[in-house]
Structures are given as C-alpha cells and as structure tokens.
Amino acid sequence: MENNMDIKQVRNLLMMLLWMSVGIAIVLVVVFESGLFETGVLAGISANVEFVLVTLMELLTIALIPLSMRLFKFKRIHNELVEKKAEGLQKWGVVRLAMLLDPMVINTLFYYLYMNTSFGYMAIIGLLCLPFVYPSLGRCLSEIESPEA
C-alpha cells in the first residue's frame, strides 16, 4: 500500500509538471496576444540566426517526440522502472515530459518573438502529443509492472 502512495506522489509531480508547462505556454499566448509584449521583435534582425533556430528546433522537436513515446520501452529504462518503481518512474517520467514540454514552451516563445509559423506548428504538435504520455494513475501503474505480471 505504501508503494501505491509513492506512485501517487510521483503521478502528482508529473501532473504538476505537465500542467505547469501547459500553463506557461498559455500565459505566453495570452500575454503576446493581448498586446502586453510586442510580437515579432526578433523577426528580420538576422535571417541566419532565425534559420538556424528554426532548423534546430525542428530537428529537436521531431527527434524528441518519437524518442519520448518509446522511452519506457528501452530495456534498461524498463528494467529500472520495474525494479525501482516510484523512484524510476519519477526519474524517467520527468525526462519523458521534459522531452515534450520544453520544446513546446520554447517553440511557443519563439513563435511570438519571430512570428514564424514553423515554431507555432511545432508547439501545436508538441501539445497534440501530450495525451499519449498523460500521467494517469493507471498509466503510471502499468509502466512499473513487469511483462510477466
């Protein structure tokens, strides 16, 4: 029973990280769309920097999405989840969420700074991936079970 309590605490942490990041992205949208900050302030300043950032964020976003979806399937990580339960889930759950949420928030910010739709699309793609890693209690419990169970 104590182990379930640990899992519930880890689940709460993961939920907090997820909703906090989504909240930050929403705050960025509201702040820029309301006119509190000027949009596109970095647009056109340096086409080379913008190109490098778009390319880097595209590669990062597109590489991290499938990696985060398959992360718990890697043998070493899956074994750690099964053996260490809550401790492993906390460690790898945070890593998995960071792989999706960090680029989502950064792409949201870059969209408003550069007004480049590529950043906006990548942020939306990141947001659309979140239901696949949503840390429900059932998912958390199934992630720490061994396949023989």
Sequence and secondary structure as in RCSB ss.txt:
>XXXX:A:sequence
MENNMDIKQVRNLLMMLLWMSVGIAIVLVVVFESGLFETGVLAGISANVEFVLVTLMELLTIALIPLSMRLFKFK
RIHNELVEKKAEGLQKWGVVRLAMLLDPMVINTLFYYLYMNTSFGYMAIIGLLCLPFVYPSLGRCLSEIESPEA
>XXXX:A:secstr
 HHHHHHHHHHHHHHHHHHHHHHHHHHHHHHHHTTSS TTTTTTT HHHHHHHHHHHHHHHHHHHHHHHHGGGSH
HHHHHHHHHTHHHHHHHHHHHHHHHHHHHHHHHHHHHHH  HHHHHHHHHHHHHGGGS   HHHHHHHTS TT 
